[in-house]
Amino acid sequence: MRVSHQVPWRTLASACVISGLVLSTNVATFADENGESAPLTVATQSDPQENPQNQEGTSPLGAETVAPVATPKKTTAHEPLQSPEGSWIYSGVWQWKQPDGTLLKDSWARINGSTYYFDANGTMASNWFRNSDSWFYASASGALTTGWLNDRGTWYYLDSETGQMVTGQKQVGNETYFFNASGAMLTGWVEMPDGWHYATTFGVEVHGWLNDRGTWYYLDPSTGIMQTGRRAINGTTYVFNSSGAMSTGWTKLKEGWRYSDSNGVEYLGWLGLNGVWYYLDPSNGVMVENASKSIGGRTYTFDANGKMKTGWVEMSDGWHYATTLGDEVHGWLNDRGTWYYLDPVTGIMATGERTIGGNSYEFASNGAMLTGWYKRADGWHYRKPSGEVGLGWQRVGLDWYYLDPVMGIMATGERTIGGNSYEFASNGAMLT
């Protein structure tokens, strides 16, 4: 008895090609050359860009994203038998009966232009099925599906040659798409082994600039990988943070702090903000911090926060002094009536005894040049208002004093000077 699998005709509205079709009162069956009925291909397939999956993308900023796995190598397991002899039979399931009466099992077969798979029981596969560690999809009629498949609102791609479900990254035509481990096409942010990528609501990988919810990102024009750090784009340098967001204002990368304007363009050289000056190295854009730097033939000093210092600045090698314009001072400095001396080469504040221009000067531990009387371990000494050491006879106020011509030590008691005897009080004043 001939068995006919009946499908309501309205179900076939989306079928592309049906060969050997027999119509009878809104019912369609497929009759082969032997007159046996076969199931019809009724899978609905279309390009996802015509009816894209409506899926909100997730951001790489800490959001959980399904990481796709690599697409398996194409299997050779489904080399189909070409036009096997036999006929369709139906007893609750569709099977292929061979001329010797046995069922076609564990085999692929090419029948009337379509590829079918029969399992270990000889049952024709339909819907999703697994073979040789790969997933495939067969329509309700059992015909193997290739290309784009929309299954209950989710897009999948079946390899155009093998029919294997694709996972991971796949180029289809001129566009790149991403699929998770279950084969579902991904949209929004996608994490791959090489980094983050982004796919539009149509699933197409984005290259170049991307504005995602008001934040700018840059995807490599060749690889589509989300960029982080410093990147030159069309001759202009931009900075992207660790989440890929284009930076404006201050951004800290592993090399140090950088600054970008409101358009994301990296700033180089002098930067003035709120009355404070910073310097971004023109060679790499990194803010100079906790260091002295020669800029345009002048030396400037910057603190640990990158702020240009003025006035007294303590560095690892000692104290320095910068003018209100930030220039480091070298040589003599009069700060509020007190004289200091900054090394002509290093700019370091002098302390202790120094010979400058052939004259001896003394500087306290705070750098202030000594004048007047001061005491050392060997006795009292005297410095003129100019800072030069007082030697020999010196008149200070209304009194005369005598300081050793070599050692500069103040004389006390009785002394013979130039063949004459003199008496000095304990405070050094000559007695008359």
DRENZA-23626 format. One line per field, with one value per residue (C-alpha): residue number from 1; residue in one letter; x, y, z. Coordinates in nm, 3 decimals, padded with zeros to 5 digits. Layout:
<mardos>
num	NUM; ...
residu	A; ...
xx	X; ...
yy	Y; ...
zz	Z; ...
</mardos>
This chain:
<mardos>
num	1; 2; 3; 4; 5; 6; 7; 8; 9; 10; 11; 12; 13; 14; 15; 16; 17; 18; 19; 20; 21; 22; 23; 24; 25; 26; 27; 28; 29; 30; 31; 32; 33; 34; 35; 36; 37; 38; 39; 40; 41; 42; 43; 44; 45; 46; 47; 48; 49; 50; 51; 52; 53; 54; 55; 56; 57; 58; 59; 60; 61; 62; 63; 64; 65; 66; 67; 68; 69; 70; 71; 72; 73; 74; 75; 76; 77; 78; 79; 80; 81; 82; 83; 84; 85; 86; 87; 88; 89; 90; 91; 92; 93; 94; 95; 96; 97; 98; 99; 100; 101; 102; 103; 104; 105; 106; 107; 108; 109; 110; 111; 112; 113; 114; 115; 116; 117; 118; 119; 120; 121; 122; 123; 124; 125; 126; 127; 128; 129; 130; 131; 132; 133; 134; 135; 136; 137; 138; 139; 140; 141; 142; 143; 144; 145; 146; 147; 148; 149; 150; 151; 152; 153; 154; 155; 156; 157; 158; 159; 160; 161; 162; 163; 164; 165; 166; 167; 168; 169; 170; 171; 172; 173; 174; 175; 176; 177; 178; 179; 180; 181; 182; 183; 184; 185; 186; 187; 188; 189; 190; 191; 192; 193; 194; 195; 196; 197; 198; 199; 200; 201; 202; 203; 204; 205; 206; 207; 208; 209; 210; 211; 212; 213; 214; 215; 216; 217; 218; 219; 220; 221; 222; 223; 224; 225; 226; 227; 228; 229; 230; 231; 232; 233; 234; 235; 236; 237; 238; 239; 240; 241; 242; 243; 244; 245; 246; 247; 248; 249; 250; 251; 252; 253; 254; 255; 256; 257; 258; 259; 260; 261; 262; 263; 264; 265; 266; 267; 268; 269; 270; 271; 272; 273; 274; 275; 276; 277; 278; 279; 280; 281; 282; 283; 284; 285; 286; 287; 288; 289; 290; 291; 292; 293; 294; 295; 296; 297; 298; 299; 300; 301; 302; 303; 304; 305; 306; 307; 308; 309; 310; 311; 312; 313; 314; 315; 316; 317; 318; 319; 320; 321; 322; 323; 324; 325; 326; 327; 328; 329; 330; 331; 332; 333; 334; 335; 336; 337; 338; 339; 340; 341; 342; 343; 344; 345; 346; 347; 348; 349; 350; 351; 352; 353; 354; 355; 356; 357; 358; 359; 360; 361; 362; 363; 364; 365; 366; 367; 368; 369; 370; 371; 372; 373; 374; 375; 376; 377; 378; 379; 380; 381; 382; 383; 384; 385; 386; 387; 388; 389; 390; 391; 392; 393; 394; 395; 396; 397; 398; 399; 400; 401; 402; 403; 404; 405; 406; 407; 408; 409; 410; 411; 412; 413; 414; 415; 416; 417; 418; 419; 420; 421; 422; 423; 424; 425; 426; 427; 428; 429; 430; 431; 432
residu	M; R; V; S; H; Q; V; P; W; R; T; L; A; S; A; C; V; I; S; G; L; V; L; S; T; N; V; A; T; F; A; D; E; N; G; E; S; A; P; L; T; V; A; T; Q; S; D; P; Q; E; N; P; Q; N; Q; E; G; T; S; P; L; G; A; E; T; V; A; P; V; A; T; P; K; K; T; T; A; H; E; P; L; Q; S; P; E; G; S; W; I; Y; S; G; V; W; Q; W; K; Q; P; D; G; T; L; L; K; D; S; W; A; R; I; N; G; S; T; Y; Y; F; D; A; N; G; T; M; A; S; N; W; F; R; N; S; D; S; W; F; Y; A; S; A; S; G; A; L; T; T; G; W; L; N; D; R; G; T; W; Y; Y; L; D; S; E; T; G; Q; M; V; T; G; Q; K; Q; V; G; N; E; T; Y; F; F; N; A; S; G; A; M; L; T; G; W; V; E; M; P; D; G; W; H; Y; A; T; T; F; G; V; E; V; H; G; W; L; N; D; R; G; T; W; Y; Y; L; D; P; S; T; G; I; M; Q; T; G; R; R; A; I; N; G; T; T; Y; V; F; N; S; S; G; A; M; S; T; G; W; T; K; L; K; E; G; W; R; Y; S; D; S; N; G; V; E; Y; L; G; W; L; G; L; N; G; V; W; Y; Y; L; D; P; S; N; G; V; M; V; E; N; A; S; K; S; I; G; G; R; T; Y; T; F; D; A; N; G; K; M; K; T; G; W; V; E; M; S; D; G; W; H; Y; A; T; T; L; G; D; E; V; H; G; W; L; N; D; R; G; T; W; Y; Y; L; D; P; V; T; G; I; M; A; T; G; E; R; T; I; G; G; N; S; Y; E; F; A; S; N; G; A; M; L; T; G; W; Y; K; R; A; D; G; W; H; Y; R; K; P; S; G; E; V; G; L; G; W; Q; R; V; G; L; D; W; Y; Y; L; D; P; V; M; G; I; M; A; T; G; E; R; T; I; G; G; N; S; Y; E; F; A; S; N; G; A; M; L; T
xx	00.000; 00.131; 00.179; 00.166; 00.307; 00.071; 00.172; -00.078; 00.001; 00.021; 00.323; 00.514; 00.490; 00.854; 00.995; 01.235; 01.233; 01.014; 01.070; 00.838; 00.550; 00.204; -00.090; -00.419; -00.680; -00.437; -00.212; 00.136; 00.345; 00.662; 00.653; 00.978; 01.022; 00.887; 00.573; 00.678; 00.596; 00.882; 00.893; 00.905; 01.175; 01.000; 01.292; 01.274; 01.604; 01.691; 01.976; 01.999; 02.032; 01.674; 01.542; 01.819; 01.820; 01.725; 01.987; 02.141; 02.520; 02.709; 03.003; 03.351; 03.342; 03.311; 03.005; 02.973; 03.005; 02.988; 03.331; 03.300; 03.510; 03.696; 03.505; 03.584; 03.764; 03.541; 03.448; 03.449; 03.198; 02.909; 03.038; 02.689; 02.598; 02.504; 02.149; 02.130; 01.887; 01.575; 01.273; 01.125; 00.917; 00.720; 00.615; 00.598; 00.946; 01.099; 01.352; 01.523; 01.465; 01.734; 01.663; 01.772; 01.511; 01.758; 01.747; 02.016; 02.185; 02.466; 02.491; 02.456; 02.270; 02.211; 01.853; 01.685; 01.929; 01.910; 02.138; 01.991; 02.131; 02.008; 02.103; 02.199; 01.834; 01.789; 01.574; 01.600; 01.742; 01.550; 01.598; 01.932; 02.144; 02.504; 02.744; 03.122; 03.132; 02.966; 02.613; 02.393; 02.040; 01.791; 01.455; 01.132; 01.166; 01.514; 01.708; 02.041; 02.044; 02.341; 02.398; 02.195; 01.930; 01.686; 01.571; 01.310; 01.450; 01.817; 02.052; 02.294; 02.526; 02.570; 02.885; 02.799; 02.994; 02.960; 02.649; 02.836; 02.714; 02.972; 03.110; 03.368; 03.464; 03.351; 03.374; 03.058; 03.084; 03.271; 03.168; 03.287; 03.043; 03.077; 02.898; 02.898; 02.964; 02.599; 02.626; 02.407; 02.515; 02.646; 02.588; 02.741; 03.070; 03.229; 03.540; 03.765; 04.108; 04.278; 04.076; 03.741; 03.541; 03.208; 02.924; 02.629; 02.269; 02.303; 02.600; 02.854; 03.195; 03.277; 03.609; 03.732; 03.548; 03.250; 03.022; 02.860; 02.611; 02.799; 03.149; 03.398; 03.599; 03.835; 03.841; 04.147; 04.068; 04.227; 04.162; 03.862; 04.032; 03.935; 04.229; 04.371; 04.660; 04.811; 04.715; 04.797; 04.494; 04.527; 04.824; 04.659; 04.737; 04.455; 04.458; 04.222; 04.186; 04.205; 03.833; 03.889; 03.704; 03.861; 04.008; 03.961; 04.146; 04.397; 04.456; 04.714; 04.875; 05.162; 05.416; 05.267; 05.004; 04.878; 04.633; 04.381; 04.161; 03.781; 03.816; 04.041; 04.354; 04.669; 04.831; 05.207; 05.438; 05.330; 04.980; 04.826; 04.528; 04.372; 04.684; 04.916; 05.168; 05.244; 05.473; 05.388; 05.700; 05.668; 05.837; 05.590; 05.317; 05.407; 05.374; 05.707; 05.687; 05.922; 06.212; 06.400; 06.392; 06.574; 06.318; 06.421; 06.759; 06.611; 06.570; 06.231; 06.133; 05.811; 05.671; 05.531; 05.196; 05.357; 05.301; 05.575; 05.739; 05.829; 06.030; 06.225; 06.208; 06.354; 06.481; 06.664; 07.000; 06.922; 06.738; 06.676; 06.504; 06.268; 06.143; 05.772; 05.810; 05.948; 06.308; 06.567; 06.808; 07.185; 07.442; 07.359; 07.001; 06.861; 06.542; 06.369; 06.695; 06.899; 07.168; 07.194; 07.415; 07.289; 07.550; 07.603; 07.576; 07.343; 07.137; 07.184; 07.180; 07.525; 07.593; 07.915; 08.226; 08.259; 08.513; 08.329; 08.508; 08.827; 08.658; 08.561; 08.198; 08.014; 07.657; 07.440; 07.266; 06.957; 07.169; 07.168; 07.499; 07.662; 07.752; 07.873; 07.997; 07.959; 08.124; 08.307; 08.475; 08.807; 08.657; 08.474; 08.491; 08.364; 08.207; 08.171; 07.823; 07.930; 07.983; 08.359; 08.567; 08.709; 09.086; 09.327; 09.202; 08.825; 08.617; 08.273; 08.053; 08.268; 08.521; 08.828; 08.884; 09.169; 09.119; 09.404; 09.519; 09.527; 09.268; 09.029; 08.997; 08.909; 09.190; 09.141; 09.382; 09.729; 09.864; 10.174; 10.079; 10.331; 10.578; 10.320; 10.141; 09.760; 09.501; 09.163; 08.864; 08.695; 08.445; 08.735; 08.706; 09.047; 09.107; 09.238
yy	00.000; 00.341; 00.574; 00.947; 01.200; 01.494; 01.857; 02.148; 02.353; 02.685; 02.543; 02.539; 02.913; 02.965; 02.666; 02.770; 02.476; 02.165; 01.912; 01.626; 01.804; 01.652; 01.875; 01.740; 01.947; 02.173; 01.875; 01.824; 01.510; 01.420; 01.125; 00.966; 00.788; 00.470; 00.645; 00.629; 00.932; 01.116; 01.392; 01.751; 02.011; 02.283; 02.443; 02.821; 02.981; 03.338; 03.583; 03.709; 04.067; 04.045; 03.941; 03.989; 03.851; 04.133; 04.086; 04.357; 04.349; 04.342; 04.564; 04.435; 04.652; 04.362; 04.209; 03.835; 03.736; 03.387; 03.311; 03.118; 02.812; 02.740; 02.599; 02.224; 02.100; 01.991; 01.628; 01.378; 01.163; 01.259; 01.164; 01.075; 00.775; 00.902; 00.810; 00.483; 00.226; 00.170; 00.365; 00.565; 00.385; 00.536; 00.366; 00.653; 00.762; 00.794; 00.534; 00.422; 00.065; -00.088; -00.342; -00.631; -00.529; -00.387; -00.031; 00.226; 00.290; 00.511; 00.667; 00.987; 00.964; 01.198; 01.145; 01.352; 01.640; 01.660; 01.513; 01.299; 01.121; 00.789; 00.691; 00.354; 00.248; 00.362; 00.658; 00.968; 01.259; 01.583; 01.900; 01.918; 01.603; 01.518; 01.316; 01.276; 01.542; 01.798; 01.936; 01.945; 02.054; 01.881; 02.023; 01.849; 01.668; 01.547; 01.748; 01.871; 02.247; 02.462; 02.835; 03.062; 02.912; 03.095; 02.854; 03.003; 03.354; 03.263; 03.268; 02.985; 02.920; 02.575; 02.532; 02.576; 02.263; 02.023; 02.149; 02.150; 02.404; 02.682; 02.806; 03.075; 03.320; 03.269; 03.472; 03.450; 03.630; 03.951; 03.978; 03.819; 03.676; 03.521; 03.219; 03.085; 02.725; 02.644; 02.790; 03.094; 03.408; 03.672; 04.044; 04.322; 04.260; 03.922; 03.793; 03.578; 03.426; 03.720; 03.988; 04.166; 04.215; 04.380; 04.265; 04.475; 04.372; 04.197; 03.999; 04.169; 04.239; 04.608; 04.758; 05.109; 05.356; 05.241; 05.448; 05.218; 05.395; 05.723; 05.582; 05.561; 05.248; 05.156; 04.813; 04.728; 04.776; 04.442; 04.211; 04.378; 04.351; 04.620; 04.853; 04.958; 05.186; 05.436; 05.414; 05.631; 05.658; 05.850; 06.044; 06.137; 05.962; 05.854; 05.682; 05.398; 05.262; 04.895; 04.853; 04.994; 05.322; 05.626; 05.844; 06.213; 06.394; 06.199; 05.828; 05.609; 05.335; 05.111; 05.362; 05.649; 05.922; 06.066; 06.341; 06.360; 06.652; 06.636; 06.477; 06.203; 06.343; 06.286; 06.602; 06.658; 06.918; 07.186; 07.154; 07.418; 07.313; 07.522; 07.732; 07.430; 07.337; 06.981; 06.848; 06.555; 06.414; 06.485; 06.154; 05.927; 06.142; 06.033; 06.296; 06.391; 06.328; 06.344; 06.455; 06.748; 06.783; 07.006; 07.169; 07.425; 07.475; 07.534; 07.295; 07.241; 07.030; 06.832; 06.672; 06.321; 06.439; 06.593; 06.952; 07.196; 07.320; 07.676; 07.799; 07.547; 07.190; 06.890; 06.622; 06.298; 06.473; 06.775; 07.106; 07.304; 07.635; 07.724; 08.068; 08.147; 08.046; 07.709; 07.774; 07.613; 07.866; 07.821; 08.032; 08.304; 08.344; 08.605; 08.470; 08.722; 08.889; 08.572; 08.459; 08.102; 07.938; 07.678; 07.470; 07.614; 07.267; 07.058; 07.334; 07.170; 07.408; 07.450; 07.381; 07.403; 07.587; 07.662; 07.854; 08.069; 08.305; 08.266; 08.363; 08.138; 08.131; 07.938; 07.809; 07.676; 07.336; 07.517; 07.673; 08.028; 08.211; 08.290; 08.649; 08.797; 08.586; 08.209; 07.940; 07.629; 07.360; 07.548; 07.882; 08.189; 08.305; 08.610; 08.663; 09.002; 09.118; 08.998; 08.650; 08.658; 08.529; 08.790; 08.759; 08.979; 09.303; 09.353; 09.641; 09.524; 09.794; 10.011; 09.739; 09.590; 09.220; 09.011; 08.685; 08.453; 08.536; 08.167; 07.989; 08.280; 08.205; 08.503; 08.604; 08.629; 08.712; 08.854; 08.839; 08.981; 09.116; 09.290; 09.318; 09.485; 09.336; 09.349; 09.232; 09.092; 09.024; 08.685; 08.811; 08.903; 09.280; 09.454; 09.613; 09.966
zz	00.000; -00.091; 00.207; 00.149; 00.401; 00.378; 00.448; 00.436; 00.126; 00.317; 00.503; 00.175; 00.108; 00.202; 00.016; -00.258; -00.498; -00.491; -00.766; -00.849; -00.674; -00.683; -00.582; -00.462; -00.279; -00.085; -00.006; -00.149; -00.168; -00.351; -00.581; -00.700; -01.028; -00.871; -00.755; -00.387; -00.172; -00.002; 00.261; 00.141; 00.218; 00.416; 00.605; 00.613; 00.522; 00.442; 00.477; 00.839; 00.715; 00.590; 00.931; 01.184; 01.533; 01.770; 02.040; 02.253; 02.253; 02.581; 02.663; 02.745; 03.056; 03.297; 03.131; 03.086; 02.724; 02.577; 02.439; 02.112; 02.044; 01.725; 01.430; 01.396; 01.089; 00.807; 00.845; 00.560; 00.748; 00.525; 00.183; 00.055; -00.150; -00.493; -00.593; -00.400; -00.533; -00.334; -00.223; 00.062; 00.320; 00.606; 00.927; 01.169; 01.054; 00.710; 00.600; 00.281; 00.178; -00.041; -00.318; -00.093; 00.163; 00.416; 00.544; 00.469; 00.807; 00.940; 00.599; 00.402; 00.076; -00.215; -00.329; -00.597; -00.550; -00.169; 00.097; 00.376; 00.679; 00.814; 01.170; 01.316; 01.309; 00.953; 01.057; 00.843; 01.047; 01.079; 01.284; 01.471; 01.478; 01.560; 01.352; 01.388; 01.665; 01.440; 01.441; 01.134; 01.057; 00.837; 00.741; 00.830; 00.497; 00.601; 00.343; 00.480; 00.529; 00.428; 00.461; 00.688; 00.914; 01.139; 01.405; 01.638; 01.600; 01.633; 01.338; 01.263; 00.974; 00.824; 00.618; 00.251; 00.154; 00.447; 00.627; 00.960; 01.214; 01.242; 01.575; 01.639; 01.366; 01.008; 00.690; 00.485; 00.154; 00.224; 00.589; 00.914; 01.168; 01.514; 01.655; 02.009; 02.115; 02.045; 01.695; 01.763; 01.575; 01.817; 01.815; 02.023; 02.204; 02.142; 02.320; 02.103; 02.184; 02.010; 02.192; 02.181; 01.861; 01.790; 01.566; 01.452; 01.509; 01.172; 01.310; 01.082; 01.238; 01.276; 01.166; 01.244; 01.468; 01.675; 01.897; 02.148; 02.375; 02.355; 02.400; 02.114; 02.042; 01.761; 01.598; 01.392; 01.020; 00.933; 01.229; 01.394; 01.734; 01.986; 02.048; 02.385; 02.475; 02.235; 01.868; 01.565; 01.333; 01.006; 01.141; 01.472; 01.801; 02.031; 02.370; 02.465; 02.817; 02.916; 02.833; 02.484; 02.548; 02.381; 02.654; 02.710; 02.986; 03.195; 03.135; 03.307; 03.101; 03.206; 03.068; 03.269; 03.251; 02.923; 02.835; 02.551; 02.449; 02.421; 02.074; 02.210; 02.043; 02.248; 02.383; 02.351; 02.505; 02.754; 02.901; 03.127; 03.341; 03.617; 03.658; 03.674; 03.406; 03.296; 03.027; 02.800; 02.635; 02.259; 02.175; 02.356; 02.515; 02.870; 03.143; 03.304; 03.678; 03.976; 03.757; 03.610; 03.234; 02.989; 02.759; 02.500; 02.662; 03.009; 03.299; 03.462; 03.759; 03.800; 04.115; 04.162; 04.021; 03.713; 03.825; 03.724; 04.042; 04.133; 04.431; 04.638; 04.509; 04.691; 04.456; 04.523; 04.468; 04.688; 04.681; 04.361; 04.293; 04.007; 03.909; 03.876; 03.510; 03.615; 03.501; 03.726; 03.880; 03.857; 04.045; 04.298; 04.422; 04.659; 04.811; 05.037; 05.137; 05.190; 04.949; 04.822; 04.565; 04.314; 04.133; 03.781; 03.626; 03.842; 04.006; 04.348; 04.646; 04.805; 05.174; 05.372; 05.252; 04.883; 04.673; 04.419; 04.184; 04.388; 04.715; 05.004; 05.116; 05.384; 05.357; 05.638; 05.620; 05.487; 05.209; 05.345; 05.294; 05.629; 05.724; 06.052; 06.340; 06.353; 06.562; 06.451; 06.654; 06.637; 06.745; 06.617; 06.256; 06.074; 05.732; 05.571; 05.452; 05.106; 05.246; 05.200; 05.490; 05.726; 05.776; 05.972; 06.119; 06.090; 06.227; 06.330; 06.472; 06.700; 06.784; 06.621; 06.594; 06.468; 06.277; 06.194; 05.835; 05.746; 05.963; 06.014; 06.387; 06.610; 06.848; 07.226; 07.504; 07.440; 07.084; 06.909; 06.568; 06.340; 06.630; 06.854; 07.155; 07.169; 07.419; 07.316; 07.539; 07.552; 07.294; 07.062; 07.092; 07.112; 07.452; 07.472
</mardos>
